[in-house]
């Protein structure tokens, strides 16, 4: 089986009669939109991940209470 033989079509006309020119215009429009979105995705820079070494919530900790294993919790942020 060669490429395209027996394969399901990408586009299907549900209502009306679409001519070859109309289908070509639709395909050209969808291709242009996909190209613009792909280019925009490539150019977009990912948001920088902030460093957590000096974050205030990390420096704060829950109060320590005398209990078994409290010495372990004292060293954990």
PDB file of N, CA, C and O in Angstrom, chain B, residues numbered from 101:
ATOM      1  N   UNK B 101       0.841  -1.169   0.000  1.00  0.00           N
ATOM      2  CA  UNK B 101       0.000   0.000   0.000  1.00  0.00           C
ATOM      3  C   UNK B 101       0.893   1.241   0.000  1.00  0.00           C
ATOM      4  O   UNK B 101       1.737   1.387   0.885  1.00  0.00           O
ATOM      5  N   UNK B 102       0.728   2.116  -0.952  1.00  0.00           N
ATOM      6  CA  UNK B 102       1.533   3.331  -1.072  1.00  0.00           C
ATOM      7  C   UNK B 102       0.985   4.407  -0.142  1.00  0.00           C
ATOM      8  O   UNK B 102      -0.095   4.261   0.430  1.00  0.00           O
ATOM      9  N   UNK B 103       1.745   5.490   0.000  1.00  0.00           N
ATOM     10  CA  UNK B 103       1.294   6.599   0.846  1.00  0.00           C
ATOM     11  C   UNK B 103      -0.036   7.143   0.356  1.00  0.00           C
ATOM     12  O   UNK B 103      -0.207   7.417  -0.832  1.00  0.00           O
ATOM     13  N   UNK B 104      -0.980   7.297   1.281  1.00  0.00           N
ATOM     14  CA  UNK B 104      -2.257   7.902   0.946  1.00  0.00           C
ATOM     15  C   UNK B 104      -3.317   6.925   0.476  1.00  0.00           C
ATOM     16  O   UNK B 104      -4.499   7.269   0.481  1.00  0.00           O
ATOM     17  N   UNK B 105      -2.948   5.744   0.077  1.00  0.00           N
ATOM     18  CA  UNK B 105      -3.937   4.783  -0.398  1.00  0.00           C
ATOM     19  C   UNK B 105      -4.663   4.155   0.783  1.00  0.00           C
ATOM     20  O   UNK B 105      -4.042   3.557   1.662  1.00  0.00           O
ATOM     21  N   UNK B 106      -5.966   4.296   0.792  1.00  0.00           N
ATOM     22  CA  UNK B 106      -6.768   3.679   1.833  1.00  0.00           C
ATOM     23  C   UNK B 106      -6.662   4.364   3.184  1.00  0.00           C
ATOM     24  O   UNK B 106      -7.243   3.894   4.163  1.00  0.00           O
ATOM     25  N   UNK B 107      -5.935   5.456   3.251  1.00  0.00           N
ATOM     26  CA  UNK B 107      -5.797   6.173   4.515  1.00  0.00           C
ATOM     27  C   UNK B 107      -7.002   7.094   4.704  1.00  0.00           C
ATOM     28  O   UNK B 107      -7.614   7.546   3.736  1.00  0.00           O
ATOM     29  N   UNK B 108      -7.325   7.361   5.955  1.00  0.00           N
ATOM     30  CA  UNK B 108      -8.421   8.270   6.255  1.00  0.00           C
ATOM     31  C   UNK B 108      -8.001   9.694   5.894  1.00  0.00           C
ATOM     32  O   UNK B 108      -6.877  10.090   6.203  1.00  0.00           O
ATOM     33  N   UNK B 109      -8.878  10.482   5.242  1.00  0.00           N
ATOM     34  CA  UNK B 109      -8.503  11.842   4.844  1.00  0.00           C
ATOM     35  C   UNK B 109      -8.350  12.765   6.054  1.00  0.00           C
ATOM     36  O   UNK B 109      -8.980  12.561   7.091  1.00  0.00           O
ATOM     37  N   UNK B 110      -7.502  13.783   5.901  1.00  0.00           N
ATOM     38  CA  UNK B 110      -7.300  14.747   6.974  1.00  0.00           C
ATOM     39  C   UNK B 110      -8.502  15.674   7.114  1.00  0.00           C
ATOM     40  O   UNK B 110      -8.891  16.039   8.223  1.00  0.00           O
ATOM     41  N   UNK B 111      -9.086  16.051   5.976  1.00  0.00           N
ATOM     42  CA  UNK B 111     -10.241  16.936   5.960  1.00  0.00           C
ATOM     43  C   UNK B 111     -11.419  16.200   5.339  1.00  0.00           C
ATOM     44  O   UNK B 111     -11.269  15.378   4.436  1.00  0.00           O
ATOM     45  N   UNK B 112     -12.599  16.530   5.860  1.00  0.00           N
ATOM     46  CA  UNK B 112     -13.795  15.904   5.319  1.00  0.00           C
ATOM     47  C   UNK B 112     -14.879  16.968   5.239  1.00  0.00           C
ATOM     48  O   UNK B 112     -15.118  17.681   6.214  1.00  0.00           O
ATOM     49  N   UNK B 113     -15.536  17.085   4.091  1.00  0.00           N
ATOM     50  CA  UNK B 113     -16.619  18.039   3.910  1.00  0.00           C
ATOM     51  C   UNK B 113     -17.880  17.396   4.473  1.00  0.00           C
ATOM     52  O   UNK B 113     -18.315  16.345   4.004  1.00  0.00           O
ATOM     53  N   UNK B 114     -18.464  18.041   5.490  1.00  0.00           N
ATOM     54  CA  UNK B 114     -19.631  17.476   6.156  1.00  0.00           C
ATOM     55  C   UNK B 114     -20.915  17.941   5.478  1.00  0.00           C
ATOM     56  O   UNK B 114     -21.834  17.147   5.276  1.00  0.00           O
ATOM     57  N   UNK B 115     -20.983  19.225   5.125  1.00  0.00           N
ATOM     58  CA  UNK B 115     -22.171  19.770   4.459  1.00  0.00           C
ATOM     59  C   UNK B 115     -21.749  20.576   3.246  1.00  0.00           C
ATOM     60  O   UNK B 115     -20.687  21.199   3.236  1.00  0.00           O
ATOM     61  N   UNK B 116     -22.575  20.557   2.246  1.00  0.00           N
ATOM     62  CA  UNK B 116     -22.328  21.365   1.059  1.00  0.00           C
ATOM     63  C   UNK B 116     -21.340  20.714   0.114  1.00  0.00           C
ATOM     64  O   UNK B 116     -20.896  19.584   0.315  1.00  0.00           O
ATOM     65  N   UNK B 117     -21.015  21.457  -0.913  1.00  0.00           N
ATOM     66  CA  UNK B 117     -20.080  20.988  -1.923  1.00  0.00           C
ATOM     67  C   UNK B 117     -18.879  21.938  -1.961  1.00  0.00           C
ATOM     68  O   UNK B 117     -18.996  23.059  -2.456  1.00  0.00           O
ATOM     69  N   UNK B 118     -17.770  21.515  -1.462  1.00  0.00           N
ATOM     70  CA  UNK B 118     -16.555  22.337  -1.481  1.00  0.00           C
ATOM     71  C   UNK B 118     -15.766  22.004  -2.735  1.00  0.00           C
ATOM     72  O   UNK B 118     -15.485  20.840  -3.023  1.00  0.00           O
ATOM     73  N   UNK B 119     -15.416  23.042  -3.472  1.00  0.00           N
ATOM     74  CA  UNK B 119     -14.620  22.853  -4.679  1.00  0.00           C
ATOM     75  C   UNK B 119     -13.146  22.744  -4.341  1.00  0.00           C
ATOM     76  O   UNK B 119     -12.738  22.998  -3.208  1.00  0.00           O
ATOM     77  N   UNK B 120     -12.356  22.367  -5.321  1.00  0.00           N
ATOM     78  CA  UNK B 120     -10.914  22.234  -5.081  1.00  0.00           C
ATOM     79  C   UNK B 120     -10.262  23.543  -4.636  1.00  0.00           C
ATOM     80  O   UNK B 120      -9.335  23.533  -3.826  1.00  0.00           O
ATOM     81  N   UNK B 121     -10.753  24.688  -5.174  1.00  0.00           N
ATOM     82  CA  UNK B 121     -10.178  25.975  -4.790  1.00  0.00           C
ATOM     83  C   UNK B 121     -10.478  26.291  -3.330  1.00  0.00           C
ATOM     84  O   UNK B 121      -9.618  26.817  -2.624  1.00  0.00           O
ATOM     85  N   UNK B 122     -11.681  25.980  -2.873  1.00  0.00           N
ATOM     86  CA  UNK B 122     -12.061  26.241  -1.487  1.00  0.00           C
ATOM     87  C   UNK B 122     -11.268  25.373  -0.521  1.00  0.00           C
ATOM     88  O   UNK B 122     -10.837  25.845   0.531  1.00  0.00           O
ATOM     89  N   UNK B 123     -11.080  24.129  -0.867  1.00  0.00           N
ATOM     90  CA  UNK B 123     -10.293  23.230  -0.018  1.00  0.00           C
ATOM     91  C   UNK B 123      -8.834  23.677   0.007  1.00  0.00           C
ATOM     92  O   UNK B 123      -8.185  23.631   1.052  1.00  0.00           O
ATOM     93  N   UNK B 124      -8.315  24.114  -1.153  1.00  0.00           N
ATOM     94  CA  UNK B 124      -6.934  24.604  -1.207  1.00  0.00           C
ATOM     95  C   UNK B 124      -6.775  25.861  -0.351  1.00  0.00           C
ATOM     96  O   UNK B 124      -5.754  26.024   0.317  1.00  0.00           O
ATOM     97  N   UNK B 125      -7.772  26.752  -0.363  1.00  0.00           N
ATOM     98  CA  UNK B 125      -7.714  27.958   0.458  1.00  0.00           C
ATOM     99  C   UNK B 125      -7.738  27.597   1.942  1.00  0.00           C
ATOM    100  O   UNK B 125      -7.010  28.184   2.742  1.00  0.00           O
ATOM    101  N   UNK B 126      -8.569  26.641   2.299  1.00  0.00           N
ATOM    102  CA  UNK B 126      -8.640  26.201   3.694  1.00  0.00           C
ATOM    103  C   UNK B 126      -7.317  25.591   4.152  1.00  0.00           C
ATOM    104  O   UNK B 126      -6.834  25.890   5.244  1.00  0.00           O
ATOM    105  N   UNK B 127      -6.744  24.749   3.324  1.00  0.00           N
ATOM    106  CA  UNK B 127      -5.467  24.116   3.666  1.00  0.00           C
ATOM    107  C   UNK B 127      -4.368  25.165   3.780  1.00  0.00           C
ATOM    108  O   UNK B 127      -3.539  25.086   4.686  1.00  0.00           O
ATOM    109  N   UNK B 128      -4.345  26.145   2.882  1.00  0.00           N
ATOM    110  CA  UNK B 128      -3.329  27.209   2.939  1.00  0.00           C
ATOM    111  C   UNK B 128      -3.484  28.028   4.218  1.00  0.00           C
ATOM    112  O   UNK B 128      -2.489  28.388   4.846  1.00  0.00           O
ATOM    113  N   UNK B 129      -4.725  28.325   4.609  1.00  0.00           N
ATOM    114  CA  UNK B 129      -4.969  29.095   5.832  1.00  0.00           C
ATOM    115  C   UNK B 129      -4.519  28.329   7.063  1.00  0.00           C
ATOM    116  O   UNK B 129      -3.844  28.879   7.933  1.00  0.00           O
ATOM    117  N   UNK B 130      -4.893  27.060   7.136  1.00  0.00           N
ATOM    118  CA  UNK B 130      -4.507  26.249   8.291  1.00  0.00           C
ATOM    119  C   UNK B 130      -2.992  26.071   8.366  1.00  0.00           C
ATOM    120  O   UNK B 130      -2.422  26.064   9.457  1.00  0.00           O
ATOM    121  N   UNK B 131      -2.343  25.930   7.224  1.00  0.00           N
ATOM    122  CA  UNK B 131      -0.885  25.802   7.194  1.00  0.00           C
ATOM    123  C   UNK B 131      -0.219  27.086   7.665  1.00  0.00           C
ATOM    124  O   UNK B 131       0.766  27.040   8.403  1.00  0.00           O
ATOM    125  N   UNK B 132      -0.751  28.236   7.242  1.00  0.00           N
ATOM    126  CA  UNK B 132      -0.176  29.514   7.668  1.00  0.00           C
ATOM    127  C   UNK B 132      -0.340  29.721   9.172  1.00  0.00           C
ATOM    128  O   UNK B 132       0.584  30.184   9.842  1.00  0.00           O
ATOM    129  N   UNK B 133      -1.506  29.380   9.699  1.00  0.00           N
ATOM    130  CA  UNK B 133      -1.732  29.516  11.138  1.00  0.00           C
ATOM    131  C   UNK B 133      -0.788  28.609  11.917  1.00  0.00           C
ATOM    132  O   UNK B 133      -0.208  29.024  12.920  1.00  0.00           O
ATOM    133  N   UNK B 134      -0.634  27.369  11.455  1.00  0.00           N
ATOM    134  CA  UNK B 134       0.266  26.430  12.137  1.00  0.00           C
ATOM    135  C   UNK B 134       1.709  26.927  12.096  1.00  0.00           C
ATOM    136  O   UNK B 134       2.447  26.771  13.069  1.00  0.00           O
ATOM    137  N   UNK B 135       2.116  27.524  10.977  1.00  0.00           N
ATOM    138  CA  UNK B 135       3.492  28.030  10.860  1.00  0.00           C
ATOM    139  C   UNK B 135       3.727  29.196  11.815  1.00  0.00           C
ATOM    140  O   UNK B 135       4.782  29.282  12.443  1.00  0.00           O
ATOM    141  N   UNK B 136       2.745  30.095  11.929  1.00  0.00           N
ATOM    142  CA  UNK B 136       2.896  31.242  12.830  1.00  0.00           C
ATOM    143  C   UNK B 136       2.962  30.775  14.276  1.00  0.00           C
ATOM    144  O   UNK B 136       3.787  31.266  15.047  1.00  0.00           O
ATOM    145  N   UNK B 137       2.103  29.831  14.654  1.00  0.00           N
ATOM    146  CA  UNK B 137       2.113  29.324  16.030  1.00  0.00           C
ATOM    147  C   UNK B 137       3.409  28.582  16.335  1.00  0.00           C
ATOM    148  O   UNK B 137       3.941  28.689  17.440  1.00  0.00           O
ATOM    149  N   UNK B 138       3.916  27.837  15.372  1.00  0.00           N
ATOM    150  CA  UNK B 138       5.164  27.106  15.577  1.00  0.00           C
ATOM    151  C   UNK B 138       6.325  28.082  15.749  1.00  0.00           C
ATOM    152  O   UNK B 138       7.176  27.891  16.617  1.00  0.00           O
ATOM    153  N   UNK B 139       6.360  29.124  14.926  1.00  0.00           N
ATOM    154  CA  UNK B 139       7.417  30.128  15.015  1.00  0.00           C
ATOM    155  C   UNK B 139       7.340  30.867  16.343  1.00  0.00           C
ATOM    156  O   UNK B 139       8.365  31.139  16.968  1.00  0.00           O
ATOM    157  N   UNK B 140       6.130  31.191  16.771  1.00  0.00           N
ATOM    158  CA  UNK B 140       5.970  31.894  18.047  1.00  0.00           C
ATOM    159  C   UNK B 140       6.404  31.007  19.208  1.00  0.00           C
ATOM    160  O   UNK B 140       6.986  31.497  20.176  1.00  0.00           O
ATOM    161  N   UNK B 141       6.130  29.722  19.123  1.00  0.00           N
ATOM    162  CA  UNK B 141       6.534  28.803  20.186  1.00  0.00           C
ATOM    163  C   UNK B 141       8.051  28.654  20.245  1.00  0.00           C
ATOM    164  O   UNK B 141       8.622  28.522  21.328  1.00  0.00           O
ATOM    165  N   UNK B 142       8.699  28.675  19.089  1.00  0.00           N
ATOM    166  CA  UNK B 142      10.162  28.572  19.070  1.00  0.00           C
ATOM    167  C   UNK B 142      10.821  29.818  19.637  1.00  0.00           C
ATOM    168  O   UNK B 142      11.851  29.730  20.306  1.00  0.00           O
ATOM    169  N   UNK B 143      10.224  30.989  19.369  1.00  0.00           N
ATOM    170  CA  UNK B 143      10.816  32.246  19.811  1.00  0.00           C
ATOM    171  C   UNK B 143      10.541  32.551  21.275  1.00  0.00           C
ATOM    172  O   UNK B 143      11.260  33.337  21.892  1.00  0.00           O
ATOM    173  N   UNK B 144       9.516  31.942  21.830  1.00  0.00           N
ATOM    174  CA  UNK B 144       9.153  32.215  23.223  1.00  0.00           C
ATOM    175  C   UNK B 144      10.221  31.643  24.150  1.00  0.00           C
ATOM    176  O   UNK B 144      10.665  30.505  23.996  1.00  0.00           O
ATOM    177  N   UNK B 145      10.611  32.455  25.104  1.00  0.00           N
ATOM    178  CA  UNK B 145      11.607  32.004  26.070  1.00  0.00           C
ATOM    179  C   UNK B 145      10.887  31.429  27.278  1.00  0.00           C
ATOM    180  O   UNK B 145       9.888  31.995  27.724  1.00  0.00           O
ATOM    181  N   UNK B 146      11.364  30.336  27.808  1.00  0.00           N
ATOM    182  CA  UNK B 146      10.728  29.790  29.008  1.00  0.00           C
ATOM    183  C   UNK B 146      10.948  30.734  30.195  1.00  0.00           C
ATOM    184  O   UNK B 146      11.975  31.406  30.289  1.00  0.00           O
ATOM    185  N   UNK B 147       9.986  30.768  31.073  1.00  0.00           N
ATOM    186  CA  UNK B 147      10.090  31.639  32.247  1.00  0.00           C
ATOM    187  C   UNK B 147      11.249  31.172  33.124  1.00  0.00           C
ATOM    188  O   UNK B 147      11.409  29.973  33.352  1.00  0.00           O
ATOM    189  N   UNK B 148      12.056  32.109  33.617  1.00  0.00           N
ATOM    190  CA  UNK B 148      13.167  31.701  34.471  1.00  0.00           C
ATOM    191  C   UNK B 148      12.658  31.137  35.797  1.00  0.00           C
ATOM    192  O   UNK B 148      11.667  31.613  36.353  1.00  0.00           O
ATOM    193  N   UNK B 149      13.342  30.135  36.279  1.00  0.00           N
ATOM    194  CA  UNK B 149      12.984  29.522  37.551  1.00  0.00           C
ATOM    195  C   UNK B 149      13.721  30.276  38.650  1.00  0.00           C
ATOM    196  O   UNK B 149      14.951  30.311  38.654  1.00  0.00           O
ATOM    197  N   UNK B 150      12.981  30.882  39.588  1.00  0.00           N
ATOM    198  CA  UNK B 150      13.657  31.653  40.629  1.00  0.00           C
ATOM    199  C   UNK B 150      14.438  30.744  41.578  1.00  0.00           C
ATOM    200  O   UNK B 150      14.035  29.618  41.873  1.00  0.00           O
ATOM    201  N   UNK B 151      15.551  31.266  42.035  1.00  0.00           N
ATOM    202  CA  UNK B 151      16.367  30.523  42.978  1.00  0.00           C
ATOM    203  C   UNK B 151      15.666  30.479  44.335  1.00  0.00           C
ATOM    204  O   UNK B 151      15.073  31.472  44.754  1.00  0.00           O
ATOM    205  N   UNK B 152      15.727  29.361  45.011  1.00  0.00           N
ATOM    206  CA  UNK B 152      15.050  29.198  46.293  1.00  0.00           C
ATOM    207  C   UNK B 152      16.005  29.246  47.482  1.00  0.00           C
ATOM    208  O   UNK B 152      15.583  29.023  48.616  1.00  0.00           O
ATOM    209  N   UNK B 153      17.268  29.529  47.248  1.00  0.00           N
ATOM    210  CA  UNK B 153      18.217  29.451  48.361  1.00  0.00           C
ATOM    211  C   UNK B 153      17.976  30.529  49.410  1.00  0.00           C
ATOM    212  O   UNK B 153      18.302  30.328  50.580  1.00  0.00           O
ATOM    213  N   UNK B 154      17.407  31.681  49.013  1.00  0.00           N
ATOM    214  CA  UNK B 154      17.154  32.733  49.992  1.00  0.00           C
ATOM    215  C   UNK B 154      15.665  33.074  50.101  1.00  0.00           C
ATOM    216  O   UNK B 154      15.319  34.184  50.507  1.00  0.00           O
ATOM    217  N   UNK B 155      14.802  32.158  49.751  1.00  0.00           N
ATOM    218  CA  UNK B 155      13.366  32.400  49.834  1.00  0.00           C
ATOM    219  C   UNK B 155      12.930  32.485  51.298  1.00  0.00           C
ATOM    220  O   UNK B 155      13.328  31.663  52.123  1.00  0.00           O
ATOM    221  N   UNK B 156      12.109  33.485  51.605  1.00  0.00           N
ATOM    222  CA  UNK B 156      11.665  33.686  52.990  1.00  0.00           C
ATOM    223  C   UNK B 156      10.920  32.461  53.545  1.00  0.00           C
ATOM    224  O   UNK B 156      11.209  32.058  54.672  1.00  0.00           O
ATOM    225  N   UNK B 157       9.986  31.856  52.819  1.00  0.00           N
ATOM    226  CA  UNK B 157       9.295  30.700  53.402  1.00  0.00           C
ATOM    227  C   UNK B 157      10.243  29.551  53.740  1.00  0.00           C
ATOM    228  O   UNK B 157       9.994  28.782  54.669  1.00  0.00           O
ATOM    229  N   UNK B 158      11.316  29.444  52.988  1.00  0.00           N
ATOM    230  CA  UNK B 158      12.274  28.370  53.259  1.00  0.00           C
ATOM    231  C   UNK B 158      13.036  28.634  54.552  1.00  0.00           C
ATOM    232  O   UNK B 158      13.418  27.699  55.256  1.00  0.00           O
ATOM    233  N   UNK B 159      13.257  29.923  54.865  1.00  0.00           N
ATOM    234  CA  UNK B 159      14.004  30.268  56.063  1.00  0.00           C
ATOM    235  C   UNK B 159      13.156  30.127  57.330  1.00  0.00           C
ATOM    236  O   UNK B 159      13.695  29.977  58.426  1.00  0.00           O
ATOM    237  N   UNK B 160      11.855  30.175  57.179  1.00  0.00           N
ATOM    238  CA  UNK B 160      10.975  30.030  58.334  1.00  0.00           C
ATOM    239  C   UNK B 160      10.694  28.555  58.572  1.00  0.00           C
ATOM    240  O   UNK B 160      10.736  27.754  57.638  1.00  0.00           O
ATOM    241  N   UNK B 161      10.419  28.208  59.764  1.00  0.00           N
ATOM    242  CA  UNK B 161      10.106  26.817  60.066  1.00  0.00           C
ATOM    243  C   UNK B 161       9.056  26.772  61.163  1.00  0.00           C
ATOM    244  O   UNK B 161       8.787  27.770  61.831  1.00  0.00           O
ATOM    245  N   UNK B 162       8.484  25.626  61.330  1.00  0.00           N
ATOM    246  CA  UNK B 162       7.475  25.443  62.368  1.00  0.00           C
ATOM    247  C   UNK B 162       8.170  25.450  63.730  1.00  0.00           C
ATOM    248  O   UNK B 162       9.337  25.074  63.834  1.00  0.00           O
ATOM    249  N   UNK B 163       7.460  25.873  64.762  1.00  0.00           N
ATOM    250  CA  UNK B 163       8.075  25.862  66.097  1.00  0.00           C
ATOM    251  C   UNK B 163       8.415  24.436  66.520  1.00  0.00           C
ATOM    252  O   UNK B 163       7.732  23.477  66.159  1.00  0.00           O
ATOM    253  N   UNK B 164       9.480  24.329  67.288  1.00  0.00           N
ATOM    254  CA  UNK B 164       9.927  23.017  67.753  1.00  0.00           C
ATOM    255  C   UNK B 164       9.422  22.769  69.171  1.00  0.00           C
ATOM    256  O   UNK B 164       9.459  23.648  70.032  1.00  0.00           O
ATOM    257  N   UNK B 165       8.963  21.580  69.375  1.00  0.00           N
ATOM    258  CA  UNK B 165       8.478  21.186  70.694  1.00  0.00           C
ATOM    259  C   UNK B 165       9.297  19.996  71.168  1.00  0.00           C
ATOM    260  O   UNK B 165       9.694  19.163  70.353  1.00  0.00           O
ATOM    261  N   UNK B 166       9.560  19.897  72.460  1.00  0.00           N
ATOM    262  CA  UNK B 166      10.304  18.743  72.963  1.00  0.00           C
ATOM    263  C   UNK B 166       9.534  17.455  72.666  1.00  0.00           C
ATOM    264  O   UNK B 166       8.379  17.296  73.061  1.00  0.00           O
ATOM    265  N   UNK B 167      10.188  16.562  71.978  1.00  0.00           N
ATOM    266  CA  UNK B 167       9.564  15.277  71.650  1.00  0.00           C
ATOM    267  C   UNK B 167      10.648  14.351  71.134  1.00  0.00           C
ATOM    268  O   UNK B 167      11.783  14.761  70.893  1.00  0.00           O
ATOM    269  N   UNK B 168      10.278  13.116  70.974  1.00  0.00           N
ATOM    270  CA  UNK B 168      11.215  12.150  70.401  1.00  0.00           C
ATOM    271  C   UNK B 168      11.483  12.551  68.956  1.00  0.00           C
ATOM    272  O   UNK B 168      10.546  12.750  68.182  1.00  0.00           O
ATOM    273  N   UNK B 169      12.713  12.668  68.601  1.00  0.00           N
ATOM    274  CA  UNK B 169      13.089  13.035  67.243  1.00  0.00           C
ATOM    275  C   UNK B 169      13.090  14.534  66.985  1.00  0.00           C
ATOM    276  O   UNK B 169      13.267  14.945  65.838  1.00  0.00           O
ATOM    277  N   UNK B 170      12.899  15.363  68.000  1.00  0.00           N
ATOM    278  CA  UNK B 170      12.886  16.814  67.796  1.00  0.00           C
ATOM    279  C   UNK B 170      14.237  17.308  67.303  1.00  0.00           C
ATOM    280  O   UNK B 170      14.296  18.283  66.554  1.00  0.00           O
ATOM    281  N   UNK B 171      15.279  16.684  67.690  1.00  0.00           N
ATOM    282  CA  UNK B 171      16.608  17.108  67.248  1.00  0.00           C
ATOM    283  C   UNK B 171      16.736  16.949  65.728  1.00  0.00           C
ATOM    284  O   UNK B 171      17.449  17.714  65.080  1.00  0.00           O
ATOM    285  N   UNK B 172      16.041  15.952  65.162  1.00  0.00           N
ATOM    286  CA  UNK B 172      16.088  15.790  63.707  1.00  0.00           C
ATOM    287  C   UNK B 172      15.363  16.945  63.020  1.00  0.00           C
ATOM    288  O   UNK B 172      15.851  17.481  62.026  1.00  0.00           O
ATOM    289  N   UNK B 173      14.213  17.325  63.542  1.00  0.00           N
ATOM    290  CA  UNK B 173      13.436  18.400  62.949  1.00  0.00           C
ATOM    291  C   UNK B 173      14.148  19.744  63.097  1.00  0.00           C
ATOM    292  O   UNK B 173      13.890  20.657  62.313  1.00  0.00           O
ATOM    293  N   UNK B 174      15.018  19.884  64.060  1.00  0.00           N
ATOM    294  CA  UNK B 174      15.692  21.164  64.264  1.00  0.00           C
ATOM    295  C   UNK B 174      16.637  21.501  63.137  1.00  0.00           C
ATOM    296  O   UNK B 174      16.933  22.677  62.922  1.00  0.00           O
ATOM    297  N   UNK B 175      17.118  20.521  62.415  1.00  0.00           N
ATOM    298  CA  UNK B 175      18.057  20.768  61.336  1.00  0.00           C
ATOM    299  C   UNK B 175      17.356  20.901  59.988  1.00  0.00           C
ATOM    300  O   UNK B 175      17.982  21.299  59.006  1.00  0.00           O
ATOM    301  N   UNK B 176      16.076  20.578  59.929  1.00  0.00           N
ATOM    302  CA  UNK B 176      15.357  20.635  58.668  1.00  0.00           C
ATOM    303  C   UNK B 176      14.638  21.973  58.523  1.00  0.00           C
ATOM    304  O   UNK B 176      14.054  22.466  59.488  1.00  0.00           O
ATOM    305  N   UNK B 177      14.674  22.563  57.334  1.00  0.00           N
ATOM    306  CA  UNK B 177      13.974  23.847  57.145  1.00  0.00           C
ATOM    307  C   UNK B 177      12.463  23.651  57.102  1.00  0.00           C
ATOM    308  O   UNK B 177      11.719  24.620  56.950  1.00  0.00           O
TER     309      UNK B 177
END
